[in-house]
Amino acid sequence: MNWKQLISNKRFGLEELHYLKKDDRSEFQRDYDRLIFSAPFRRLQNKTQVFPLPGSVFVHNRLTHSLEVSCVGRSLGNEVSKALLSKNPELQETHLSEIGSIVAAACLAHDMGNPPFGHSGEKAIGTYFSEGKGQELRPMLSEREWQDLIHFEGNANAFRLLTHQFKGRRRGGFVMTYSTLASIVKYPFSSSLAGEKQKFGFFLSEEADYQNIAQELGILQLSKEKEPLRFARHPLVYLVEAADDICYQMMDIEDAHKLKILTTEETIALYNRFFTEERKTKMREIASIVTDTNELIAYLRSSAIGVLVKECTRVFLEKEDEILAGKFEGTLIWNMQPRIKEAYKACSATAFSRIYNSKDVVDIELAGYKVITTLIDLMIEAVRFPDKAYSQLLINRVSSQYDTQASSLYGKIQAVLDYISGMTDVYALDLYRKINGNSLPAL
């Protein structure tokens, strides 16, 4: 793969009308602005990140997480861009200087396809079909359609959200640039290759769209046969992924401290592992004048993020040839130097043992599973049998942009999943309560 082809400002859905507007924004900055002002992005403010939505202590939701990932992604992209242009001055006239803007926009969009209730929402959708009442639908679907459903993936759903032409929306969905769209696809292969990790990058319905983008950008196809499709990652995916990995791990530790799941001493010890002894000495001098504990933790967290950004940039540049050849294995995080990687692993181990299995987190997963599976079950029944009186009541709740009258069962199910995955936690819970008669509109 080559940088000149990989960075393209062609817009998906507006290919034949490709032109540049004359103002101070680049096409990639337009992507960022378009996402910021969109309704699906705003709804992230009411979607769970890890901890239940805040009470007296404010912790991260999907919106704040995405904004922070975007900031870190921009820093990574700018550092990489500067180094690549210094190394390849002949690329000065290309869009290589816009890598920071592309990565920032892709980071904003990376979680937009996630359903309510965090990662448990994804799991709830998949297991409804693989283990729940959805199993009865298997004989009515093709094998590839079935694989899409049992491995439902938020990343693939984000690509669908940004590219699919929902009813009443302009062609090409958000009409994003090709490079921004390619940069959010962390798993560039079909659901048939999802494997044990249950990860893939595009549904059957968007497969041809990704193929077109890959061909335009010169992304390598790794599978020899047409099916199942497997591509190399667009190189900027590694920067988007690193920004996400850095933010969720560092911020989850800080949130756990705010919620008193981790003590101040434990939190300081975890962050201090990222620094050399010389750096720790300098930081102690600064820390000595910070009297607020939360501000001290925030200072250490931001310093740790700085270390990770610098190290991930170094790895990316060191592995550039492997990345462009589609041969790079793993992530930037897991290819860092041993001291920093061990510090990150310590944070990760603490998060899994103390945070992700905490009572509040598990409770939201249990509640989310019940809410989502109930909604899916009732809505699929409604779109399959729309002539029933109760079915019409449910269908009337669905926005007209979702094609509940699609010609195929797969299309109808996708319309239901589009509707449910677009809900906020609060909306999904409210609808669940009303359907079950536990809540009534104010009279």
N, C-alpha and C positions, 0 to 999 in steps of 0.2 A: 504494500500500500504506500501511497505517497501523499505528502501534506498538501500539495497543490490541488489535488483532486478531493482529498478528504474534507477540506474546508470549503463548503459551497453555500452561497446565500440564496440558492434557488428555493422557492416556496412550494411546499406540498399542497397540491390542489389548485395552484395558480401558475403552473409551469408555462402555459402558452401566453401568459400575461406578465412574464418576468421583466421587471424593470425596477429601478432604484428611485425612491422618492428623494427629493433634494431638501434635506434638513440635517440637523446635527447628529441625528441618531443613525447608527449602522443598522442593517437588517437584523443582526443578532441582538442588539439592544431593543429593537422592536419586539422580538420574541419575548424578552424579559418583561417589558411593559405590558404586553398583551396578556401574559400569564397573571401578573400582579392584579390587573383590573378585572379578571374573569371571576364568575360566580363559583366555579368548582374550586378555585384556589381559596377564595374567601371562606368557603365551607370547611376548610382544613382547621380553622380556629376552633371548631367544635367537634374535632375528632381526636380520639385518644392517641397519644404517642406511646407511653409505657404506663404511667400512673393514671388513675382515674382523674377526670377533669377537676380542676382545682376548687378547693373550698377556701379556707383561710390562708393557705400557703400556695402561692402560684408556682406550678411546675410546667414543664413543656407540653404543648399540644402539637399536632401535626403542622400547624401554621408556623409557630415560632421555630420549630425544628427545621422546617424547610427554608426559612429565611436565614437561619444560622448556617445551614449547609451551603446555601448559595454564597454567603460571604466567604466561607472557607474555600469553596470551589473557585471563586473569582481569584483569590490569592494564589491558589495552586496554578490556575490557568495562566495568570499574568507572569508568574515566575517561570513556568515552562516556556511560554511564548517568548519571553525575553532571551532565554538561553538558546532556544532553537533559532531565533533570528540572528543571534550573534554567531552561531555555528554555521548557519546557511544564509548569508547575506543576499544570495540570489533570490530568496523568497520574500524580500521586502515588499514587492508589489502584489503579493497575495493577501489573503485574509488571515494569515497566521497571527497577526497582532491582535486578532479578535478572539483568541482562544479563551481568555478570561471571561468575556461576555457570553460565549457559547456555553461554557461550563456553568456559569452562574444561572443562566436560563434553564439548562437541563436539571440543575439541582433544585430549582424552584418546582419543577414539574415531576420530580422523581417519585413523589408519594401521592400524586393526585388521583391515581387509580385505586388507592387502598380503600376498602370498605370501612364502615364504622367499627369501633372497638379494637383498634390496633391490629396486630398480626393474628390475633385470635379470630378476627372477622374473616380473613382469608381462609384460615383453617376450617371455620364453620361452613363456609360455602363449599369447599372441596369435600369435606366429610359428609355433607348432606347427600351428595351424589354417590360417594364411594361406600358409605356405611349406613346412611339414613334412608328415608322414604324415597329419595331420588333414584335409588337403585332400580326401581320398577321402570324407569324411563330408558334404561340401557338398550333394550331390543329395538327401540324406535329411533336410535341415533347411530350414525356411523362411528367406527372405532376412533377416528381422529376427532370427531366432535365430542365423543365421550372423554377422551384424554384431556381436552381443554377444560371440561367441567370438573373432573375429579382432581385436577392439579391447579385449580383456579389460582391465578397469580396477580398480585397488585401491579407488578411491573408491566406485565402484558396488558393489563387493563388500562394503565396510564397511556401506553402507546395507542390503544383503541380510542380512548377518550380524546386524544389529541389529533387523531387522523380520521376517525369515523364520521361520515356525513349523517348525523342524526337528523330526523325530520325537522324542517324549518330552519336548519343551520346552514351556513354557507358551505360550499363544496370544500373538501379537504379538512373539515373540522376546524382547528385553530389556524390553519394555513401557516404552520411553522416552517422554518428553514429546514432543509434536509439534514444539515449537520447537527442542529439542536435535537431533532427527533432521533437520529442515530445514537446520540450521546446518552440517551436515557435507557437504551435497551441493554441491560446488564447481562441478559442470557439470550444471545442471538440465535435461538434455535426453537423449533416447534415443540409442542407439548409431548409429542411421542418420545422425546429425549429428556423429559423432565427428571426421570430417575428418582432416587431416594430423597433428594433435596427438594423435590416438588417445584423446581424452578424452570421457567421458560420465558421467552421474550415476546411472543405474539400469538394471538389466537388464529385459528384457521381462517377466520373472516378477514384478518388483516395481513395474512401471509404474503399475498401478492404485493401489497403496499410496501412491506419491508424489503421484499426482493427488488422492487424498483429503486428504492432509496439506496440499497447496498450496491446495485449496479451503477448508479449515478456517481456514487462516492468512491467506487473502486474497492469496496470492502470484500475481503477474500471469502469465497465459499469453501468451507472445509470438507463438506460431504461430497463425495463423488457422484452420488445419485441425486435425482431431483427430490426424492423423499427418503427419509425425513431430512428437512433442511437444517444445516448447521453452518453458521458463519463465524469468522473471527470477530472479535469485538472492534468497534470503532475505537481508536486509541483514547479518545477523550472520555470514554466510559470509565477507564481506570481512575481518572481524576475525579469524576462524579462519585464513584464508589468510595474512593479514599476520603473525600469530604464528608460523605455520609457516615463512614466508619469512625472518623475522628470525632464528629459532633455527637453522635448518639452515645458513644462510649464515655466521652469526657463530660457531657452534659448530664447523663444519667447518674454519674457519680456525684455531681454537684446537687442534683435534685434529691438524691438519696440522703445527702447530708442535711438539706433543708427539711426533709421529712423525718429526720432523726433515725433513719434506718442505719446510717453509718455515723460513727462519732467523728468529731473534729480531728482527733489524733489519727484515726484510720484514714480519713480523707486526705489529710496532709501527707501521710506516709505514701499513699498511692500516687499522688501527683509528684512527690519528690523523686520517685524512682526514674522519672524522665530526665533528670538533670545530672550533669557532672558535678563532682565535688566543688570545683571552682565556681560553677554557676550557682550552686546552693549557697555558697558563702556570700556571693553578691546579693542573692535574693533574700537572705536572712536580714541583711541591712535594710532592704526596702520593706520587708515584712514587719520589722521592728517598729515602724512608724504607722502601721495600719492597725487601728484599734478595734475595728468591727470585724468579727469573725467571718461573716458571710463575704465581706469585701476581700479578706485574706484568701478565702477559698476561691473566689472569682479570679483573683490575681494569679494564683497558682494554676488554675484551670486554663486561663488564657495563655500563660507561659508554656504549659504543656502542649496546647494546640499549636503554638508557634514552633515548638520542637518537631512535632509531627508533620506540619506543613513543609518545613525545610527538608526533613528526611524523605518524605514521599516524593517531593520534587527531585531530590537526588536519585532516588531509585528509578523514577520514570525516565530521566535523562540517561541514566546508565543502561537501562534496558530498552531504550528506544528502538534499536534495530530488531530485537526479538518481538517487540510489540507490533511494529510495522509488518513483520513477517508472519504475524498470527501465531507465534510460537511461545509467547510469554505464558508462564504457568502461575496461577495463584493471583494474589492481589498485591498492591504496592505495600500495604501494611505488613503483610507476612513476609516481605522481602527486605525489611528494614534491617539495620545493623542490630546485633544481638541484644545490646543493653536496652535500646529503645523498644525493641520487639517484646522483650521480657517484661518491661514496664507496662506495655499495652496488654499483654496476656494476663498480668496480675489484675488489672482493672476489669478485664473481661471475665475472669474467673470469679471475682468478687460480685460482679453484676449478676451472673447466673446463679450464684449460691445465695446471695443476700437480697437482690433487688427483684429479679424477674420471677422468683418463687415466693415473694412476700405475699401476705394474705390479701392486701388490697389489689395487687396486680392479678392474682389468681381469681379473686372474686369478680373482677370486671370481665375476665375471660369467660367465666362460667355464665354470667348474665348475658354477655354478648352472644355466646353460642346459642342460648335459648331464644333470644330475640330474633337473631338472623335466620335460624333454621325455621322458626315459625312463620316469619314473613315470606321466605322463599316458598315454603310448602303451600301456603294459601294463595300466593300470587301465581305460581305455576299452575295450580288447579284452575285459577280464574282465567288465565289466557288459553288454557287448553279447552275449557268448556265455557266460552263467553256467554252462551245463551242462558245460563243459570242466573237467577235473579241476584244472588249474593255475589256472583262473579262480576256482574256489571257494577255493583257498588264498589268493589275493590278496584276494578279497571278505571273507574272514573276518578280515582285518587291519583292515577299515574299521569304524568305530564305527556302531552301529545307528541313530544319529540321522541319518545320511546315507542318503537314499532311493535306494539302488542298484537297486531294482526299480521305479523310476518308470515310469509308463505310456508316456512318450514318450522318444525318444532324447535330446532336449534336456534333459529332466529327469535322465536318467541321467548325461549329461555334466556337468551342474551339480553333481550329487552328488559326482562325481570331483573337480571343481575346488574344491568346498567342502572336501573332505577334504585335498587337497594344499595349498591356500592357507592352511589352518589349521595346517600343520606348522611347526615351528621349523626353522632351518637344520640343526641337529644331527640331529634326527629324520629329516628328508628324506635327509640324507647317509647315515645309518645304514641306513635302509630300502633305499636305492639299492645300498649295498654288499652287503647280505644278498641282495637279489634277484639280483645279479650274481655271487653266490658268493664275494665278496671278504672277507666277514666272517661268522663263525658265532657263535651264542650260546655262552657259556662252558659247557663240559661238566663 
